[in-house]
């Protein structure tokens, strides 16, 4: 996350149909509830998921992360389609 933020996980289940429920905590203590719902998980290749504003909250975006070899490391590409122009 952003510099100075911490993450507090309630539960995580990284698989098709799984979810990650967590809070991002700002340096000033502000808590940002998050809920990722995983649609597709292909280990070491791709993760597709929806981002929600906390458990039971509105969907903010659909996202995907792809992983591919790059020299001695891994190239990570994040794509997002937001639910609305305002998001």
PDB file of N, CA, C and O in Angstrom:
ATOM      1  N   UNK A   1       0.813  -1.195   0.000  1.00  0.00           N
ATOM      2  CA  UNK A   1       0.000   0.000   0.000  1.00  0.00           C
ATOM      3  C   UNK A   1       0.850   1.249   0.000  1.00  0.00           C
ATOM      4  O   UNK A   1       2.072   1.170  -0.118  1.00  0.00           O
ATOM      5  N   UNK A   2       0.227   2.386   0.129  1.00  0.00           N
ATOM      6  CA  UNK A   2       0.958   3.654   0.148  1.00  0.00           C
ATOM      7  C   UNK A   2       1.928   3.719   1.326  1.00  0.00           C
ATOM      8  O   UNK A   2       1.730   3.052   2.342  1.00  0.00           O
ATOM      9  N   UNK A   3       2.974   4.526   1.180  1.00  0.00           N
ATOM     10  CA  UNK A   3       3.946   4.736   2.254  1.00  0.00           C
ATOM     11  C   UNK A   3       3.249   5.103   3.556  1.00  0.00           C
ATOM     12  O   UNK A   3       2.373   5.968   3.583  1.00  0.00           O
ATOM     13  N   UNK A   4       3.643   4.444   4.623  1.00  0.00           N
ATOM     14  CA  UNK A   4       3.119   4.753   5.943  1.00  0.00           C
ATOM     15  C   UNK A   4       1.850   4.018   6.315  1.00  0.00           C
ATOM     16  O   UNK A   4       1.465   4.023   7.484  1.00  0.00           O
ATOM     17  N   UNK A   5       1.184   3.385   5.358  1.00  0.00           N
ATOM     18  CA  UNK A   5      -0.038   2.637   5.632  1.00  0.00           C
ATOM     19  C   UNK A   5       0.307   1.242   6.146  1.00  0.00           C
ATOM     20  O   UNK A   5       1.369   0.701   5.838  1.00  0.00           O
ATOM     21  N   UNK A   6      -0.594   0.672   6.926  1.00  0.00           N
ATOM     22  CA  UNK A   6      -0.474  -0.724   7.328  1.00  0.00           C
ATOM     23  C   UNK A   6      -1.735  -1.455   6.894  1.00  0.00           C
ATOM     24  O   UNK A   6      -2.722  -0.836   6.495  1.00  0.00           O
ATOM     25  N   UNK A   7      -1.691  -2.772   6.975  1.00  0.00           N
ATOM     26  CA  UNK A   7      -2.808  -3.602   6.531  1.00  0.00           C
ATOM     27  C   UNK A   7      -3.146  -4.593   7.632  1.00  0.00           C
ATOM     28  O   UNK A   7      -2.272  -5.293   8.142  1.00  0.00           O
ATOM     29  N   UNK A   8      -4.438  -4.647   7.997  1.00  0.00           N
ATOM     30  CA  UNK A   8      -4.920  -5.586   9.010  1.00  0.00           C
ATOM     31  C   UNK A   8      -5.911  -6.536   8.331  1.00  0.00           C
ATOM     32  O   UNK A   8      -7.003  -6.123   7.938  1.00  0.00           O
ATOM     33  N   UNK A   9      -5.523  -7.819   8.193  1.00  0.00           N
ATOM     34  CA  UNK A   9      -6.341  -8.811   7.515  1.00  0.00           C
ATOM     35  C   UNK A   9      -7.261  -9.525   8.495  1.00  0.00           C
ATOM     36  O   UNK A   9      -6.809 -10.016   9.530  1.00  0.00           O
ATOM     37  N   UNK A  10      -8.561  -9.585   8.171  1.00  0.00           N
ATOM     38  CA  UNK A  10      -9.524 -10.372   8.948  1.00  0.00           C
ATOM     39  C   UNK A  10      -9.524 -11.812   8.473  1.00  0.00           C
ATOM     40  O   UNK A  10      -9.507 -12.745   9.274  1.00  0.00           O
ATOM     41  N   UNK A  11      -9.543 -11.984   7.128  1.00  0.00           N
ATOM     42  CA  UNK A  11      -9.461 -13.328   6.553  1.00  0.00           C
ATOM     43  C   UNK A  11      -9.046 -13.216   5.093  1.00  0.00           C
ATOM     44  O   UNK A  11      -9.284 -12.210   4.425  1.00  0.00           O
ATOM     45  N   UNK A  12      -8.412 -14.297   4.625  1.00  0.00           N
ATOM     46  CA  UNK A  12      -7.991 -14.350   3.227  1.00  0.00           C
ATOM     47  C   UNK A  12      -8.080 -15.789   2.741  1.00  0.00           C
ATOM     48  O   UNK A  12      -7.699 -16.727   3.440  1.00  0.00           O
ATOM     49  N   UNK A  13      -8.598 -15.937   1.516  1.00  0.00           N
ATOM     50  CA  UNK A  13      -8.756 -17.249   0.899  1.00  0.00           C
ATOM     51  C   UNK A  13      -8.512 -17.051  -0.595  1.00  0.00           C
ATOM     52  O   UNK A  13      -9.447 -16.791  -1.352  1.00  0.00           O
ATOM     53  N   UNK A  14      -7.256 -17.176  -1.016  1.00  0.00           N
ATOM     54  CA  UNK A  14      -6.858 -16.891  -2.386  1.00  0.00           C
ATOM     55  C   UNK A  14      -7.121 -18.115  -3.269  1.00  0.00           C
ATOM     56  O   UNK A  14      -6.286 -19.011  -3.390  1.00  0.00           O
ATOM     57  N   UNK A  15      -8.317 -18.122  -3.882  1.00  0.00           N
ATOM     58  CA  UNK A  15      -8.743 -19.189  -4.790  1.00  0.00           C
ATOM     59  C   UNK A  15      -9.934 -18.663  -5.570  1.00  0.00           C
ATOM     60  O   UNK A  15     -10.504 -17.634  -5.209  1.00  0.00           O
ATOM     61  N   UNK A  16     -10.317 -19.356  -6.637  1.00  0.00           N
ATOM     62  CA  UNK A  16     -11.534 -18.990  -7.358  1.00  0.00           C
ATOM     63  C   UNK A  16     -12.688 -18.989  -6.363  1.00  0.00           C
ATOM     64  O   UNK A  16     -12.896 -19.980  -5.663  1.00  0.00           O
ATOM     65  N   UNK A  17     -13.440 -17.894  -6.291  1.00  0.00           N
ATOM     66  CA  UNK A  17     -14.562 -17.795  -5.368  1.00  0.00           C
ATOM     67  C   UNK A  17     -14.169 -17.380  -3.957  1.00  0.00           C
ATOM     68  O   UNK A  17     -15.041 -17.193  -3.108  1.00  0.00           O
ATOM     69  N   UNK A  18     -12.884 -17.233  -3.692  1.00  0.00           N
ATOM     70  CA  UNK A  18     -12.420 -16.821  -2.360  1.00  0.00           C
ATOM     71  C   UNK A  18     -12.503 -15.318  -2.170  1.00  0.00           C
ATOM     72  O   UNK A  18     -12.978 -14.592  -3.043  1.00  0.00           O
ATOM     73  N   UNK A  19     -12.035 -14.865  -1.020  1.00  0.00           N
ATOM     74  CA  UNK A  19     -12.100 -13.432  -0.717  1.00  0.00           C
ATOM     75  C   UNK A  19     -11.001 -13.042   0.262  1.00  0.00           C
ATOM     76  O   UNK A  19     -10.423 -13.879   0.956  1.00  0.00           O
ATOM     77  N   UNK A  20     -10.736 -11.737   0.292  1.00  0.00           N
ATOM     78  CA  UNK A  20      -9.788 -11.147   1.240  1.00  0.00           C
ATOM     79  C   UNK A  20     -10.513  -9.972   1.890  1.00  0.00           C
ATOM     80  O   UNK A  20     -10.908  -9.029   1.204  1.00  0.00           O
ATOM     81  N   UNK A  21     -10.688 -10.026   3.192  1.00  0.00           N
ATOM     82  CA  UNK A  21     -11.324  -8.947   3.949  1.00  0.00           C
ATOM     83  C   UNK A  21     -10.235  -8.311   4.809  1.00  0.00           C
ATOM     84  O   UNK A  21      -9.607  -8.982   5.628  1.00  0.00           O
ATOM     85  N   UNK A  22     -10.019  -7.017   4.617  1.00  0.00           N
ATOM     86  CA  UNK A  22      -8.915  -6.342   5.311  1.00  0.00           C
ATOM     87  C   UNK A  22      -9.175  -4.852   5.446  1.00  0.00           C
ATOM     88  O   UNK A  22     -10.046  -4.298   4.776  1.00  0.00           O
ATOM     89  N   UNK A  23      -8.413  -4.213   6.314  1.00  0.00           N
ATOM     90  CA  UNK A  23      -8.448  -2.767   6.490  1.00  0.00           C
ATOM     91  C   UNK A  23      -7.084  -2.195   6.129  1.00  0.00           C
ATOM     92  O   UNK A  23      -6.053  -2.728   6.540  1.00  0.00           O
ATOM     93  N   UNK A  24      -7.080  -1.115   5.364  1.00  0.00           N
ATOM     94  CA  UNK A  24      -5.871  -0.325   5.166  1.00  0.00           C
ATOM     95  C   UNK A  24      -5.936   0.776   6.215  1.00  0.00           C
ATOM     96  O   UNK A  24      -6.969   1.426   6.376  1.00  0.00           O
ATOM     97  N   UNK A  25      -4.839   0.984   6.924  1.00  0.00           N
ATOM     98  CA  UNK A  25      -4.820   1.947   8.016  1.00  0.00           C
ATOM     99  C   UNK A  25      -3.801   3.036   7.697  1.00  0.00           C
ATOM    100  O   UNK A  25      -2.612   2.766   7.531  1.00  0.00           O
ATOM    101  N   UNK A  26      -4.292   4.274   7.613  1.00  0.00           N
ATOM    102  CA  UNK A  26      -3.445   5.418   7.291  1.00  0.00           C
ATOM    103  C   UNK A  26      -2.558   5.783   8.480  1.00  0.00           C
ATOM    104  O   UNK A  26      -2.845   5.401   9.614  1.00  0.00           O
ATOM    105  N   UNK A  27      -1.483   6.520   8.217  1.00  0.00           N
ATOM    106  CA  UNK A  27      -0.606   6.938   9.308  1.00  0.00           C
ATOM    107  C   UNK A  27      -1.333   7.711  10.411  1.00  0.00           C
ATOM    108  O   UNK A  27      -0.915   7.677  11.568  1.00  0.00           O
ATOM    109  N   UNK A  28      -2.424   8.411  10.058  1.00  0.00           N
ATOM    110  CA  UNK A  28      -3.170   9.169  11.077  1.00  0.00           C
ATOM    111  C   UNK A  28      -4.217   8.309  11.796  1.00  0.00           C
ATOM    112  O   UNK A  28      -4.967   8.809  12.634  1.00  0.00           O
ATOM    113  N   UNK A  29      -4.261   6.989  11.457  1.00  0.00           N
ATOM    114  CA  UNK A  29      -5.195   6.080  12.117  1.00  0.00           C
ATOM    115  C   UNK A  29      -6.508   5.880  11.386  1.00  0.00           C
ATOM    116  O   UNK A  29      -7.312   5.047  11.803  1.00  0.00           O
ATOM    117  N   UNK A  30      -6.756   6.622  10.300  1.00  0.00           N
ATOM    118  CA  UNK A  30      -7.978   6.442   9.522  1.00  0.00           C
ATOM    119  C   UNK A  30      -8.003   5.034   8.941  1.00  0.00           C
ATOM    120  O   UNK A  30      -7.018   4.566   8.370  1.00  0.00           O
ATOM    121  N   UNK A  31      -9.155   4.360   9.097  1.00  0.00           N
ATOM    122  CA  UNK A  31      -9.305   2.980   8.629  1.00  0.00           C
ATOM    123  C   UNK A  31     -10.127   2.975   7.336  1.00  0.00           C
ATOM    124  O   UNK A  31     -11.193   3.586   7.258  1.00  0.00           O
ATOM    125  N   UNK A  32      -9.609   2.272   6.325  1.00  0.00           N
ATOM    126  CA  UNK A  32     -10.285   2.123   5.038  1.00  0.00           C
ATOM    127  C   UNK A  32     -10.616   0.641   4.851  1.00  0.00           C
ATOM    128  O   UNK A  32      -9.736  -0.142   4.494  1.00  0.00           O
ATOM    129  N   UNK A  33     -11.889   0.238   5.091  1.00  0.00           N
ATOM    130  CA  UNK A  33     -12.280  -1.166   4.929  1.00  0.00           C
ATOM    131  C   UNK A  33     -12.217  -1.593   3.460  1.00  0.00           C
ATOM    132  O   UNK A  33     -12.594  -0.834   2.567  1.00  0.00           O
ATOM    133  N   UNK A  34     -11.742  -2.803   3.227  1.00  0.00           N
ATOM    134  CA  UNK A  34     -11.616  -3.357   1.880  1.00  0.00           C
ATOM    135  C   UNK A  34     -12.127  -4.784   1.851  1.00  0.00           C
ATOM    136  O   UNK A  34     -12.087  -5.495   2.855  1.00  0.00           O
ATOM    137  N   UNK A  35     -12.613  -5.196   0.676  1.00  0.00           N
ATOM    138  CA  UNK A  35     -13.078  -6.571   0.478  1.00  0.00           C
ATOM    139  C   UNK A  35     -12.814  -6.926  -0.978  1.00  0.00           C
ATOM    140  O   UNK A  35     -13.431  -6.358  -1.879  1.00  0.00           O
ATOM    141  N   UNK A  36     -11.909  -7.854  -1.210  1.00  0.00           N
ATOM    142  CA  UNK A  36     -11.636  -8.340  -2.561  1.00  0.00           C
ATOM    143  C   UNK A  36     -12.322  -9.681  -2.739  1.00  0.00           C
ATOM    144  O   UNK A  36     -12.206 -10.565  -1.890  1.00  0.00           O
ATOM    145  N   UNK A  37     -13.041  -9.829  -3.849  1.00  0.00           N
ATOM    146  CA  UNK A  37     -13.694 -11.095  -4.176  1.00  0.00           C
ATOM    147  C   UNK A  37     -13.005 -11.661  -5.413  1.00  0.00           C
ATOM    148  O   UNK A  37     -13.048 -11.063  -6.488  1.00  0.00           O
ATOM    149  N   UNK A  38     -12.364 -12.829  -5.248  1.00  0.00           N
ATOM    150  CA  UNK A  38     -11.582 -13.432  -6.323  1.00  0.00           C
ATOM    151  C   UNK A  38     -12.455 -14.227  -7.280  1.00  0.00           C
ATOM    152  O   UNK A  38     -13.172 -15.140  -6.870  1.00  0.00           O
ATOM    153  N   UNK A  39     -12.388 -13.874  -8.556  1.00  0.00           N
ATOM    154  CA  UNK A  39     -13.113 -14.595  -9.599  1.00  0.00           C
ATOM    155  C   UNK A  39     -12.247 -15.682 -10.219  1.00  0.00           C
ATOM    156  O   UNK A  39     -12.735 -16.765 -10.544  1.00  0.00           O
ATOM    157  N   UNK A  40     -10.957 -15.390 -10.380  1.00  0.00           N
ATOM    158  CA  UNK A  40     -10.063 -16.346 -11.033  1.00  0.00           C
ATOM    159  C   UNK A  40      -8.675 -16.229 -10.424  1.00  0.00           C
ATOM    160  O   UNK A  40      -8.142 -15.133 -10.247  1.00  0.00           O
ATOM    161  N   UNK A  41      -8.104 -17.383 -10.109  1.00  0.00           N
ATOM    162  CA  UNK A  41      -6.748 -17.427  -9.557  1.00  0.00           C
ATOM    163  C   UNK A  41      -5.950 -18.489 -10.310  1.00  0.00           C
ATOM    164  O   UNK A  41      -6.258 -19.678 -10.226  1.00  0.00           O
ATOM    165  N   UNK A  42      -4.937 -18.062 -11.038  1.00  0.00           N
ATOM    166  CA  UNK A  42      -4.028 -18.961 -11.752  1.00  0.00           C
ATOM    167  C   UNK A  42      -2.645 -18.715 -11.155  1.00  0.00           C
ATOM    168  O   UNK A  42      -1.981 -17.750 -11.535  1.00  0.00           O
ATOM    169  N   UNK A  43      -2.195 -19.563 -10.233  1.00  0.00           N
ATOM    170  CA  UNK A  43      -0.929 -19.345  -9.530  1.00  0.00           C
ATOM    171  C   UNK A  43       0.220 -18.971 -10.472  1.00  0.00           C
ATOM    172  O   UNK A  43       0.432 -19.606 -11.505  1.00  0.00           O
ATOM    173  N   UNK A  44       0.945 -17.934 -10.090  1.00  0.00           N
ATOM    174  CA  UNK A  44       2.116 -17.429 -10.818  1.00  0.00           C
ATOM    175  C   UNK A  44       1.795 -16.856 -12.192  1.00  0.00           C
ATOM    176  O   UNK A  44       2.705 -16.561 -12.967  1.00  0.00           O
ATOM    177  N   UNK A  45       0.478 -16.690 -12.510  1.00  0.00           N
ATOM    178  CA  UNK A  45       0.091 -16.164 -13.819  1.00  0.00           C
ATOM    179  C   UNK A  45      -0.865 -14.988 -13.739  1.00  0.00           C
ATOM    180  O   UNK A  45      -0.591 -13.924 -14.294  1.00  0.00           O
ATOM    181  N   UNK A  46      -2.006 -15.174 -13.041  1.00  0.00           N
ATOM    182  CA  UNK A  46      -3.048 -14.139 -13.080  1.00  0.00           C
ATOM    183  C   UNK A  46      -3.999 -14.270 -11.896  1.00  0.00           C
ATOM    184  O   UNK A  46      -4.281 -15.368 -11.417  1.00  0.00           O
ATOM    185  N   UNK A  47      -4.492 -13.099 -11.431  1.00  0.00           N
ATOM    186  CA  UNK A  47      -5.539 -13.037 -10.416  1.00  0.00           C
ATOM    187  C   UNK A  47      -6.560 -12.003 -10.905  1.00  0.00           C
ATOM    188  O   UNK A  47      -6.193 -10.870 -11.217  1.00  0.00           O
ATOM    189  N   UNK A  48      -7.838 -12.388 -10.973  1.00  0.00           N
ATOM    190  CA  UNK A  48      -8.934 -11.474 -11.325  1.00  0.00           C
ATOM    191  C   UNK A  48      -9.833 -11.331 -10.106  1.00  0.00           C
ATOM    192  O   UNK A  48     -10.192 -12.326  -9.477  1.00  0.00           O
ATOM    193  N   UNK A  49     -10.198 -10.094  -9.768  1.00  0.00           N
ATOM    194  CA  UNK A  49     -10.995  -9.881  -8.569  1.00  0.00           C
ATOM    195  C   UNK A  49     -11.787  -8.580  -8.648  1.00  0.00           C
ATOM    196  O   UNK A  49     -11.496  -7.705  -9.465  1.00  0.00           O
ATOM    197  N   UNK A  50     -12.797  -8.471  -7.780  1.00  0.00           N
ATOM    198  CA  UNK A  50     -13.587  -7.248  -7.636  1.00  0.00           C
ATOM    199  C   UNK A  50     -13.192  -6.589  -6.312  1.00  0.00           C
ATOM    200  O   UNK A  50     -12.973  -7.273  -5.313  1.00  0.00           O
ATOM    201  N   UNK A  51     -13.104  -5.260  -6.313  1.00  0.00           N
ATOM    202  CA  UNK A  51     -12.779  -4.490  -5.111  1.00  0.00           C
ATOM    203  C   UNK A  51     -14.063  -3.881  -4.560  1.00  0.00           C
ATOM    204  O   UNK A  51     -14.806  -3.216  -5.282  1.00  0.00           O
ATOM    205  N   UNK A  52     -14.313  -4.111  -3.285  1.00  0.00           N
ATOM    206  CA  UNK A  52     -15.485  -3.558  -2.609  1.00  0.00           C
ATOM    207  C   UNK A  52     -15.036  -2.696  -1.432  1.00  0.00           C
ATOM    208  O   UNK A  52     -13.978  -2.925  -0.846  1.00  0.00           O
ATOM    209  N   UNK A  53     -15.854  -1.703  -1.099  1.00  0.00           N
ATOM    210  CA  UNK A  53     -15.581  -0.824   0.035  1.00  0.00           C
ATOM    211  C   UNK A  53     -16.004  -1.477   1.331  1.00  0.00           C
ATOM    212  O   UNK A  53     -17.009  -1.087   1.925  1.00  0.00           O
ATOM    213  N   UNK A  54     -15.257  -2.458   1.772  1.00  0.00           N
ATOM    214  CA  UNK A  54     -15.593  -3.173   2.998  1.00  0.00           C
ATOM    215  C   UNK A  54     -16.548  -4.310   2.722  1.00  0.00           C
ATOM    216  O   UNK A  54     -17.152  -4.384   1.652  1.00  0.00           O
ATOM    217  N   UNK A  55     -16.683  -5.196   3.691  1.00  0.00           N
ATOM    218  CA  UNK A  55     -17.553  -6.364   3.535  1.00  0.00           C
ATOM    219  C   UNK A  55     -18.997  -5.900   3.388  1.00  0.00           C
ATOM    220  O   UNK A  55     -19.519  -5.194   4.249  1.00  0.00           O
ATOM    221  N   UNK A  56     -19.642  -6.302   2.288  1.00  0.00           N
ATOM    222  CA  UNK A  56     -21.008  -5.879   2.020  1.00  0.00           C
ATOM    223  C   UNK A  56     -21.096  -4.497   1.401  1.00  0.00           C
ATOM    224  O   UNK A  56     -22.192  -4.000   1.141  1.00  0.00           O
ATOM    225  N   UNK A  57     -19.944  -3.871   1.163  1.00  0.00           N
ATOM    226  CA  UNK A  57     -19.927  -2.520   0.610  1.00  0.00           C
ATOM    227  C   UNK A  57     -20.044  -2.508  -0.900  1.00  0.00           C
ATOM    228  O   UNK A  57     -20.041  -3.562  -1.537  1.00  0.00           O
ATOM    229  N   UNK A  58     -20.149  -1.317  -1.475  1.00  0.00           N
ATOM    230  CA  UNK A  58     -20.311  -1.198  -2.923  1.00  0.00           C
ATOM    231  C   UNK A  58     -19.046  -1.609  -3.670  1.00  0.00           C
ATOM    232  O   UNK A  58     -17.933  -1.492  -3.157  1.00  0.00           O
ATOM    233  N   UNK A  59     -19.245  -2.097  -4.902  1.00  0.00           N
ATOM    234  CA  UNK A  59     -18.099  -2.440  -5.742  1.00  0.00           C
ATOM    235  C   UNK A  59     -17.507  -1.166  -6.318  1.00  0.00           C
ATOM    236  O   UNK A  59     -18.217  -0.324  -6.868  1.00  0.00           O
ATOM    237  N   UNK A  60     -16.182  -1.039  -6.179  1.00  0.00           N
ATOM    238  CA  UNK A  60     -15.474   0.126  -6.717  1.00  0.00           C
ATOM    239  C   UNK A  60     -14.867  -0.152  -8.085  1.00  0.00           C
ATOM    240  O   UNK A  60     -14.809   0.727  -8.945  1.00  0.00           O
ATOM    241  N   UNK A  61     -14.408  -1.411  -8.277  1.00  0.00           N
ATOM    242  CA  UNK A  61     -13.705  -1.708  -9.522  1.00  0.00           C
ATOM    243  C   UNK A  61     -13.554  -3.213  -9.715  1.00  0.00           C
ATOM    244  O   UNK A  61     -13.664  -3.995  -8.771  1.00  0.00           O
ATOM    245  N   UNK A  62     -13.303  -3.591 -10.957  1.00  0.00           N
ATOM    246  CA  UNK A  62     -12.837  -4.930 -11.297  1.00  0.00           C
ATOM    247  C   UNK A  62     -11.350  -4.793 -11.595  1.00  0.00           C
ATOM    248  O   UNK A  62     -10.922  -3.825 -12.224  1.00  0.00           O
ATOM    249  N   UNK A  63     -10.565  -5.764 -11.142  1.00  0.00           N
ATOM    250  CA  UNK A  63      -9.121  -5.670 -11.318  1.00  0.00           C
ATOM    251  C   UNK A  63      -8.534  -7.003 -11.747  1.00  0.00           C
ATOM    252  O   UNK A  63      -9.121  -8.064 -11.537  1.00  0.00           O
ATOM    253  N   UNK A  64      -7.354  -6.917 -12.356  1.00  0.00           N
ATOM    254  CA  UNK A  64      -6.591  -8.119 -12.689  1.00  0.00           C
ATOM    255  C   UNK A  64      -5.123  -7.812 -12.461  1.00  0.00           C
ATOM    256  O   UNK A  64      -4.663  -6.686 -12.653  1.00  0.00           O
ATOM    257  N   UNK A  65      -4.398  -8.844 -12.047  1.00  0.00           N
ATOM    258  CA  UNK A  65      -2.952  -8.752 -11.874  1.00  0.00           C
ATOM    259  C   UNK A  65      -2.354  -9.900 -12.675  1.00  0.00           C
ATOM    260  O   UNK A  65      -2.767 -11.051 -12.532  1.00  0.00           O
ATOM    261  N   UNK A  66      -1.377  -9.575 -13.522  1.00  0.00           N
ATOM    262  CA  UNK A  66      -0.687 -10.622 -14.267  1.00  0.00           C
ATOM    263  C   UNK A  66       0.781 -10.643 -13.861  1.00  0.00           C
ATOM    264  O   UNK A  66       1.363  -9.612 -13.524  1.00  0.00           O
ATOM    265  N   UNK A  67       1.366 -11.832 -13.898  1.00  0.00           N
ATOM    266  CA  UNK A  67       2.762 -12.048 -13.522  1.00  0.00           C
ATOM    267  C   UNK A  67       3.458 -12.741 -14.691  1.00  0.00           C
ATOM    268  O   UNK A  67       2.944 -13.721 -15.230  1.00  0.00           O
ATOM    269  N   UNK A  68       4.626 -12.231 -15.083  1.00  0.00           N
ATOM    270  CA  UNK A  68       5.391 -12.875 -16.149  1.00  0.00           C
ATOM    271  C   UNK A  68       6.881 -12.726 -15.866  1.00  0.00           C
ATOM    272  O   UNK A  68       7.299 -11.751 -15.240  1.00  0.00           O
ATOM    273  N   UNK A  69       7.690 -13.687 -16.324  1.00  0.00           N
ATOM    274  CA  UNK A  69       9.129 -13.605 -16.105  1.00  0.00           C
ATOM    275  C   UNK A  69       9.711 -12.357 -16.766  1.00  0.00           C
ATOM    276  O   UNK A  69       9.292 -11.958 -17.852  1.00  0.00           O
ATOM    277  N   UNK A  70      10.681 -11.752 -16.090  1.00  0.00           N
ATOM    278  CA  UNK A  70      11.356 -10.568 -16.620  1.00  0.00           C
ATOM    279  C   UNK A  70      12.796 -10.581 -16.114  1.00  0.00           C
ATOM    280  O   UNK A  70      13.074 -10.129 -15.004  1.00  0.00           O
ATOM    281  N   UNK A  71      13.701 -11.097 -16.925  1.00  0.00           N
ATOM    282  CA  UNK A  71      15.097 -11.184 -16.506  1.00  0.00           C
ATOM    283  C   UNK A  71      15.216 -12.066 -15.278  1.00  0.00           C
ATOM    284  O   UNK A  71      14.777 -13.216 -15.283  1.00  0.00           O
ATOM    285  N   UNK A  72      15.813 -11.521 -14.221  1.00  0.00           N
ATOM    286  CA  UNK A  72      15.973 -12.261 -12.965  1.00  0.00           C
ATOM    287  C   UNK A  72      14.791 -12.074 -12.018  1.00  0.00           C
ATOM    288  O   UNK A  72      14.834 -12.540 -10.879  1.00  0.00           O
ATOM    289  N   UNK A  73      13.737 -11.398 -12.476  1.00  0.00           N
ATOM    290  CA  UNK A  73      12.608 -11.114 -11.604  1.00  0.00           C
ATOM    291  C   UNK A  73      11.277 -11.440 -12.244  1.00  0.00           C
ATOM    292  O   UNK A  73      11.171 -12.326 -13.092  1.00  0.00           O
ATOM    293  N   UNK A  74      10.273 -10.710 -11.823  1.00  0.00           N
ATOM    294  CA  UNK A  74       8.911 -10.914 -12.304  1.00  0.00           C
ATOM    295  C   UNK A  74       8.302  -9.561 -12.658  1.00  0.00           C
ATOM    296  O   UNK A  74       8.404  -8.604 -11.890  1.00  0.00           O
ATOM    297  N   UNK A  75       7.675  -9.493 -13.815  1.00  0.00           N
ATOM    298  CA  UNK A  75       6.933  -8.293 -14.215  1.00  0.00           C
ATOM    299  C   UNK A  75       5.524  -8.445 -13.672  1.00  0.00           C
ATOM    300  O   UNK A  75       4.875  -9.468 -13.894  1.00  0.00           O
ATOM    301  N   UNK A  76       5.043  -7.415 -12.951  1.00  0.00           N
ATOM    302  CA  UNK A  76       3.707  -7.408 -12.367  1.00  0.00           C
ATOM    303  C   UNK A  76       2.923  -6.271 -13.029  1.00  0.00           C
ATOM    304  O   UNK A  76       3.353  -5.118 -13.003  1.00  0.00           O
ATOM    305  N   UNK A  77       1.772  -6.600 -13.622  1.00  0.00           N
ATOM    306  CA  UNK A  77       0.938  -5.593 -14.282  1.00  0.00           C
ATOM    307  C   UNK A  77      -0.440  -5.620 -13.634  1.00  0.00           C
ATOM    308  O   UNK A  77      -1.079  -6.670 -13.561  1.00  0.00           O
ATOM    309  N   UNK A  78      -0.896  -4.457 -13.161  1.00  0.00           N
ATOM    310  CA  UNK A  78      -2.207  -4.305 -12.532  1.00  0.00           C
ATOM    311  C   UNK A  78      -3.110  -3.519 -13.469  1.00  0.00           C
ATOM    312  O   UNK A  78      -2.747  -2.439 -13.934  1.00  0.00           O
ATOM    313  N   UNK A  79      -4.294  -4.071 -13.744  1.00  0.00           N
ATOM    314  CA  UNK A  79      -5.298  -3.375 -14.544  1.00  0.00           C
ATOM    315  C   UNK A  79      -6.565  -3.194 -13.727  1.00  0.00           C
ATOM    316  O   UNK A  79      -6.938  -4.070 -12.948  1.00  0.00           O
ATOM    317  N   UNK A  80      -7.232  -2.047 -13.906  1.00  0.00           N
ATOM    318  CA  UNK A  80      -8.465  -1.778 -13.154  1.00  0.00           C
ATOM    319  C   UNK A  80      -9.488  -1.110 -14.061  1.00  0.00           C
ATOM    320  O   UNK A  80      -9.160  -0.238 -14.866  1.00  0.00           O
ATOM    321  N   UNK A  81     -10.741  -1.544 -13.907  1.00  0.00           N
ATOM    322  CA  UNK A  81     -11.877  -0.871 -14.561  1.00  0.00           C
ATOM    323  C   UNK A  81     -12.803  -0.441 -13.428  1.00  0.00           C
ATOM    324  O   UNK A  81     -13.379  -1.274 -12.728  1.00  0.00           O
ATOM    325  N   UNK A  82     -12.933   0.857 -13.262  1.00  0.00           N
ATOM    326  CA  UNK A  82     -13.721   1.387 -12.156  1.00  0.00           C
ATOM    327  C   UNK A  82     -15.218   1.312 -12.435  1.00  0.00           C
ATOM    328  O   UNK A  82     -15.650   1.348 -13.587  1.00  0.00           O
ATOM    329  N   UNK A  83     -15.997   1.207 -11.372  1.00  0.00           N
ATOM    330  CA  UNK A  83     -17.447   1.039 -11.462  1.00  0.00           C
ATOM    331  C   UNK A  83     -18.143   2.288 -12.013  1.00  0.00           C
ATOM    332  O   UNK A  83     -19.220   2.194 -12.601  1.00  0.00           O
ATOM    333  N   UNK A  84     -17.530   3.446 -11.821  1.00  0.00           N
ATOM    334  CA  UNK A  84     -18.121   4.695 -12.312  1.00  0.00           C
ATOM    335  C   UNK A  84     -17.006   5.698 -12.607  1.00  0.00           C
ATOM    336  O   UNK A  84     -15.866   5.517 -12.179  1.00  0.00           O
ATOM    337  N   UNK A  85     -17.340   6.732 -13.325  1.00  0.00           N
ATOM    338  CA  UNK A  85     -16.374   7.792 -13.625  1.00  0.00           C
ATOM    339  C   UNK A  85     -15.868   8.418 -12.320  1.00  0.00           C
ATOM    340  O   UNK A  85     -14.687   8.746 -12.205  1.00  0.00           O
ATOM    341  N   UNK A  86     -16.768   8.583 -11.335  1.00  0.00           N
ATOM    342  CA  UNK A  86     -16.386   9.210 -10.066  1.00  0.00           C
ATOM    343  C   UNK A  86     -15.352   8.373  -9.306  1.00  0.00           C
ATOM    344  O   UNK A  86     -14.457   8.922  -8.664  1.00  0.00           O
ATOM    345  N   UNK A  87     -15.476   7.061  -9.379  1.00  0.00           N
ATOM    346  CA  UNK A  87     -14.508   6.189  -8.707  1.00  0.00           C
ATOM    347  C   UNK A  87     -13.125   6.412  -9.275  1.00  0.00           C
ATOM    348  O   UNK A  87     -12.168   5.770  -8.840  1.00  0.00           O
TER     349      UNK A  87
END
